[in-house]
Amino acid sequence: MTARGASDELDGHAEFESDVLPEAQRLYGLALAIVGEPSEAEDVLQETLISAWRARSALRNPDKLVAWLTTICIHHAIRRRRLLHRRVLWSGPSWGAAEYLPEFLEGRMVDIHRALRSLSAPQRATVVLHHGYGLTVDECAAALGCRPGTARSHLGRAMTKLRKELADA
């Protein structure tokens, strides 16, 4: 690589960093809401940023950066959560301090965490995106890479299960 090529790469990295880092806390909160473990959410965030860096040339519309990063984060978080389930890490309460949680979970952490743990990964992601981050069902579907009817189904089933779980609490 020439000196000019290395300089261009550093300039590109600085620009990427300045565009992406302001979203890091939000992405971390989203990942934490899906995977439930602070250390796992940190890993999801790191995987998201690495994937975004590697695929930065695929982003055709810079105005869609936030949605693009959110989609990458969701996919990594769902994959990580599935891996966690396979390792049977859900043996007890595991969420960290409340300052890591999105506002909508504060004060009800234990009951909601227990109820959210009972959902499938797509159901949990849909609930978090819709109720926690205010996305419409169509936006949830786009972020999850499924049809709007599937997202509505995930949301409906999740809410039925959450109502039952939280009524028992």
N, C-alpha and C positions, 0 to 999 in steps of 0.2 A: 504494500500500500504506500502510495506517495504521501509526502508531507501534506499536500493539499487535500488528499482524500481523508487523511486522519483528521485534519482540521474541520472538514465538512461533516464528518461523522460526529465530532464533538459538538459542533453547532447544532446538528440534528438532535443529539441527545439532550442538550440544554433546552431546546424548544419543546421537545416531547415532555421533558420533566416539568417545565413551567405550565404546560397544558394539562398534564395528568395529575400531578401531585395535589392540586386543590380538591380533587375528587377522592383522594385516598381515604379520608375519614368516613365519608359516606359509603364507599365501597366496603370498608372494613365493617361498618355497622350492618350492612346488608349481608355480608358473608357470615358475620356472627349470628345474626338472626336465623340464618339457614342451617349452619353447622353446629352452633351452640357451644363451641369451645373457643376461648380466646386464642390459644396457640394455633388451632386449626384455621381460624379466621385469618390470622396473620399469614399462614401459609397460602391460603386462598388468595389473599391480596397480593402476595408476592407472585404467585402463578399468574394472576390476572395481569399484573404489570409487565411481566416477562412476555406473556402471550401478546399483549397489546404492542409492546416494543417490536417483537418479531414480525407482527402482521400490520405494522403501521402503514405500509404502502397499500394495504387493502381498504383502508378508510377513504372512501371516495369523497365524502362530504364532511369537512371539518366541523360543520354545525351539528353533526350527529355524534360527536365524540362522546358525550355523556351517555347516550343510549347505547352506543357501541361498547363502551367500557362496562356498563351495567350488564349487558348481555353476556359478555365474556366472564364477568364475575359470577353471575348466576350459574352459568354452566360449570364453572370450576367448583363452586360451592355445592351444587347438587351432586357432582361426581364425588367430591370429597365426603359428603354426608353418606352416600351409599357405601363408600369404602369403610367409613367409621362403623356403620351398621354391621358390616361383614366381620369387623374385628370385635364386635360386642363391647363397645366402649360405653354404652348407655346403661351402666349398672347403677347409677345414682345421680343426684343433682351435680351438675358440672359447670354451670355458667359462672363466670367470674363476677367481678364487682359491677354494680349497677351503672357506673359511669360508661361502661362499654356498650350498654344497651340503647337502642333507639328509644326516643321519648315515649312512644306508645306502650312500651313494656314496663316502664319504671313503676315501682310500687306494687306491681302484681307479678313480679318476676317468678316466684316459685310455682304458683298455680299455672300461670301461662306457659312457663317453660315445660312443666310436666305435660300439659295438654298438647303443646306444639310437638313434643317428642313423639307423641302417638301418631302423628301424621306422616304420610309418605313424603318423600323429598319434593315431588312436584306440587303436592298440596300445600306443604309448608312454604315453599317459595311463592306460590300464588297468593297465599294469605299475607305474607310479609310484604310483597310488592303492592298488593291491592290496598290493604288496610294500613300498613306501616308507612308506605311510601306514596300512597295516593294514586297509583297507576290505575287506569281503566282496565276492564277485563281484556279488551282488545290489545292494549299496550302490554299487559301481562303475557298474553298469548305470543305476541311478537318477541318479547324478551325471552320467553321459555322455548320458542321455536315450535309452537304447536298451534292448532286451530283455536279460534275464539270459543267454539263450543266445548272443546276439551278443557280450556282454562276455566270456563263457567262450571263445568262438571267438577274439576278439582276444587274450585272455590266452594261450590255448594256442598260437596261431600265433607270438605274440611270444616266448614262452619257448622254443619250438623254434628260432626264428631266433637268439635270444640265446645259447642253448647252443652252436649251431654257430659263431657269431661269436667267442664267448669261448674255445671250444676251439682255434680257430685262433690265438689271441693268445699 
